[in-house]
Structure formats: structure tokens, C-alpha cells
Amino acid sequence: MLKEILGTIGTRYIIALLNLALIFINAKVLGIEGVGTIGLIWASISINVTVNSIFSGSAIVYFIHKYPFHTLFPIAVVWTFLGSGLGCGALSLLGILPAGYAFDVYGITVLYSLVIAHSRFLLGEDRIRGFNLTNMLQGGLLFFFLLFFYYAVNKREVSAYIWGMYLTNGVAFVVSLVMLLPYIHRKKAPSEKSLFSIIKEMLVYGLWGSADNIAETCTTRLNYFFVERFIGLGGVGLLDAGTRISESVWNISRGTAYIEYSRIAKTDDRVEQKRITLQLLKLTFLAVTAVTVCILLIPEWVYTDFLFNADFKGIRGVIAALAVGIVMLGCNTILSHYFIGSGKIRFSTASSCIGLGVLLFAGFLLIPSFGLIGSVLSSSIAFSAMFIFSLSQFIRLTGCSGRDFLLTKADFRLS
């Protein structure tokens, strides 16, 4: 397990470093409003991708050992096109779909979601290297495509970023599909259940998981639309830059959670599920806290004089206001994947819904008085509320005591 976790986290951190470099380049090439526009587009895509996760997210890993590959694969693909349309329609009705980018949000969502579906099939088949390669391509190629557009072609506008996303996800789609071809072409085993029954079962599981993802994504991205309304694109640019730097820490917890989920979903031993979760929760807390503290030590002038420009003054305040929430959400990710992997997905969904409710309430109180910092603080408070709920339910369900959360030498031995 250690090799798989380190490989997954290492892959995500290579991606994170490339994305951080890209943030700095975007700030200098596109300016603070261009960064804000990209932030709104990404927020819309993220929400749509969670809608698609009903059939193309964690449900794939959960059901791939229960039903034939050739049954699950078409379901995920067809739903991706339908779900992307539903997501864009909902955003349009709410009036938050970025003006002039509706078609691009739909197209990129479809490609992005198909790649995610492919990666989940690879993970479900224990193709960890293929899973990591797919994530590497989807997360890292954008950096190189944008360098080409910005500096070789001299196309320095938001449209270049959009074309970069198309190309990045297009390449990741083709490569991941090639890796799945052996499973697509292997001999088809008959399923004991009808297609309708399988879709129904996936829908029930996926709806809970999707509700969880939508609520969590809204908790992390809804403030973008609030800030755009009350402060403008410049505020969104500052929020997006500070948020993405802080969120780079989540690559630790997310990379660990993928492996945790895969291990927990394969066993019905409740004691083993508890042991895996506790061990990874403690190690994740240590790692996430350490990296967050390192980021907090970076002075403001490094951002304004070197990494970004003077327009991004105040970014360190954004990072500081989000710091506690970053640690809390990182730890909550581990608990959330315990609930999902052990079939208790309702608790994960409840946690995310609580976070969304707290975000809306805290934002209503803090944003009018404190502006951008109030927006970030509301996110931090929401993340903390999610973790507190998840931890209380985990303790109740597993019977943990305070001593179980103390680090031991055994926690550092991963197998």
C-alpha cells in the first residue's frame, strides 16, 4: 500500500507543481480578471463533473467487482453526455453559467468526465500505474499546451486556455481508452441481473455519492460566484489564486483517499476498514498540517513581486483565512472515503450537505462585512463543520476511543 500511496501522491504533486507554475504564468499573461474568468469556468465545469459522477465516479470502483465491465462502461459513457447537458442547463437557469462560454463548459465537461470514468475503471481493475498516468496527463499536459499557445503562438487570452483544456483532456482520453481496450474486448460474461436493475442500483448509490460531491464542490466553489457578484472578476482572480495555492495541499489527502477507498471497498471486515482509516487519517493530518504551515510562512512580497504581480496584493490573507479549513477538509476526505467505501455513503453526503448549509449561512453573515476575507472564512468554517460531523459519526459507528487517534510506530508501517 505504501508504494501505491506514494506513487499516487507523487503523481498528484507533480501535477500540483505544474498547476502552481501555471497559476503564476496565467497571472502575468492574462491578468487578475483573466484569472477570474478562468476560475468561474473551472467552477462551472467542476459542478457539472460532479453531476456526471452519478454513474462515472466512485460507483464504478464500487460496482466493478460486482457486475461485468461491458455492462458498466456504456452506462458511464452515455450518462456523461446526458449529465453534462443537465448540469449546464441547471447552471443556466440559476444564472451562474459564465456568459459566452456555455458550449465550451459542456464540451470540456464531457471530455473531462470521460477521462475520469476511464481512470476509475483502471483503478477498479487495480491498474494503479494506468490510473496515475491518466491523472498525470489530464492534470499536467495543460501546462505545456499553454506555454505553446502563450509564447510560441503568442495567443495570450482566455480562449487559449480553453483550447489547452480541450487538447489536454483529448490526449488523456485517447491514452486512457487504449489502456482500457483489453477490458473492453475481453470475453463478455453474462450478468445475473438485468441492465435496468444494474442502472437502478447504480443510480441509488450514485445519487448519494453525487449529492455528496455536488455539496462538497459547491462548498469549495460557490463563493466564486458570490465574489463575482459582489466584488467583480478581480476579486474572483484573487480568490482563485489563493485558493489554488492552498488546495495544493489536498493532493496529499486525495491521493491517499483513492487508495484507501479501493482497499476498503474490497473487504467486508469492519475491523480492517477501521484500522486502515485510522492509520491514514493520522498520517494525513500530519502531512497536510506540515505543508500548510510551510505555505503560511511564505511572505506576501514573494507573491506580489515575483510569483504574481501587484494586483494580487492580499493573497496571503486569503491563504491564512483558509488554512484551518484546508487541514479540516483534507482530514474529512479520509473519513468520507471510509463512509463511501464501506457502503455508508449517506454519512458522507450528510457531511457535505452540512458544509454547504454552513457555507451559505456564514457567507450571508461574513461577506457583506468582510468582503473577500469573509468569503474565505466562511469556506474555512464550512470545512471545519464537515470534519466535526464526519469524525463524530466515525467514532459512533466504529466505537473509537481517544487513544485510537494517538500516533504509534505501527502507523508508519504501510503495507
C-alpha positions, 0 to 999 in steps of 0.5 A, spaced: 500 500 500 505 504 501 508 504 494 501 505 491 500 511 496 506 514 494 506 513 487 499 516 487 501 522 491 507 523 487 503 523 481 498 528 484 504 533 486 507 533 480 501 535 477 500 540 483 507 543 481 505 544 474 498 547 476 502 552 481 507 554 475 501 555 471 497 559 476 503 564 476 504 564 468 496 565 467 497 571 472 502 575 468 499 573 461 492 574 462 491 578 468 487 578 475 480 578 471 483 573 466 484 569 472 477 570 474 474 568 468 478 562 468 476 560 475 468 561 474 469 556 468 473 551 472 467 552 477 462 551 472 465 545 469 467 542 476 459 542 478 457 539 472 463 533 473 460 532 479 453 531 476 456 526 471 459 522 477 452 519 478 454 513 474 462 515 472 465 516 479 466 512 485 460 507 483 464 504 478 470 502 483 464 500 487 460 496 482 466 493 478 467 487 482 460 486 482 457 486 475 461 485 468 465 491 465 461 491 458 455 492 462 458 498 466 462 502 461 456 504 456 452 506 462 458 511 464 459 513 457 452 515 455 450 518 462 456 523 461 453 526 455 446 526 458 449 529 465 453 534 462 447 537 458 443 537 465 448 540 469 449 546 464 442 547 463 441 547 471 447 552 471 443 556 466 437 557 469 440 559 476 444 564 472 451 562 474 453 559 467 459 564 465 456 568 459 459 566 452 462 560 454 456 555 455 458 550 449 465 550 451 463 548 459 459 542 456 464 540 451 470 540 456 465 537 461 464 531 457 471 530 455 473 531 462 468 526 465 470 521 460 477 521 462 475 520 469 470 514 468 476 511 464 481 512 470 476 509 475 475 503 471 483 502 471 483 503 478 477 498 479 481 493 475 487 495 480 491 498 474 494 503 479 500 505 474 494 506 468 490 510 473 496 515 475 498 516 468 491 518 466 491 523 472 498 525 470 496 527 463 489 530 464 492 534 470 499 536 467 499 536 459 495 543 460 501 546 462 505 545 456 499 546 451 499 553 454 506 555 454 505 553 446 499 557 445 502 563 450 509 564 447 510 560 441 503 562 438 503 568 442 495 567 443 495 570 450 487 570 452 482 566 455 480 562 449 487 559 449 486 556 455 480 553 453 483 550 447 489 547 452 483 544 456 480 541 450 487 538 447 489 536 454 483 532 456 483 529 448 490 526 449 488 523 456 482 520 453 485 517 447 491 514 452 486 512 457 481 508 452 487 504 449 489 502 456 482 500 457 481 496 450 483 489 453 477 490 458 473 492 453 474 486 448 475 481 453 470 475 453 463 478 455 460 474 461 453 474 462 450 478 468 445 475 473 441 481 473 438 485 468 441 492 465 435 496 468 436 493 475 444 494 474 442 502 472 437 502 478 442 500 483 447 504 480 443 510 480 441 509 488 448 509 490 450 514 485 445 519 487 448 519 494 455 519 492 453 525 487 449 529 492 455 528 496 460 531 491 455 536 488 455 539 496 462 538 497 464 542 490 459 547 491 462 548 498 469 549 495 466 553 489 460 557 490 463 563 493 466 564 486 460 566 484 458 570 490 465 574 489 463 575 482 457 578 484 459 582 489 466 584 488 467 583 480 472 578 476 478 581 480 476 579 486 474 572 483 482 572 480 484 573 487 480 568 490 482 563 485 489 564 486 489 563 493 485 558 493 489 554 488 495 555 492 492 552 498 488 546 495 495 544 493 495 541 499 489 536 498 493 532 493 496 529 499 489 527 502 486 525 495 491 521 493 491 517 499 483 517 499 483 513 492 487 508 495 484 507 501 477 507 498 479 501 493 482 497 499 476 498 503 471 497 498 474 490 497 473 487 504 467 486 508 471 486 515 469 492 519 475 491 523 480 492 517 476 498 514 477 501 521 484 500 522 486 502 515 482 509 516 485 510 522 492 509 520 491 514 514 487 519 517 493 520 522 498 520 517 494 525 513 493 530 518 500 530 519 502 531 512 497 536 510 498 540 517 506 540 515 505 543 508 500 548 510 504 551 515 510 551 510 505 555 505 503 560 511 510 562 512 511 564 505 511 572 505 506 576 501 512 580 497 514 573 494 507 573 491 506 580 489 513 581 486 515 575 483 510 569 483 504 574 481 504 581 480 501 587 484 494 586 483 494 580 487 496 584 493 492 580 499 493 573 497 496 571 503 490 573 507 486 569 503 491 563 504 491 564 512 483 565 512 483 558 509 488 554 512 484 551 518 479 549 513 484 546 508 487 541 514 479 540 516 477 538 509 483 534 507 482 530 514 474 529 512 476 526 505 479 520 509 473 519 513 468 520 507 472 515 503 471 510 509 463 512 509 463 511 501 467 505 501 464 501 506 457 502 503 455 508 508 455 513 503 449 517 506 454 519 512 458 522 507 453 526 503 450 528 510 457 531 511 457 535 505 450 537 505 452 540 512 458 544 509 454 547 504 448 549 509 454 552 513 457 555 507 451 559 505 449 561 512 456 564 514 457 567 507 450 571 508 453 573 515 461 574 513 461 577 506 457 583 506 462 585 512 468 582 510 468 582 503 473 577 500 476 575 507 469 573 509 468 569 503 474 565 505 472 564 512 466 562 511 469 556 506 474 555 512 468 554 517 464 550 512 470 545 512 471 545 519 463 543 520 464 537 515 470 534 519 466 535 526 460 531 523 464 526 519 469 524 525 463 524 530 459 519 526 466 515 525 467 514 532 459 512 533 459 507 528 466 504 529 466 505 537 473 509 537 476 511 543 481 517 544 487 513 544 485 510 537 487 517 534 494 517 538 500 516 533 504 509 534 510 506 530 505 501 527 502 507 523 508 508 519 508 501 517 504 501 510 503 495 507 
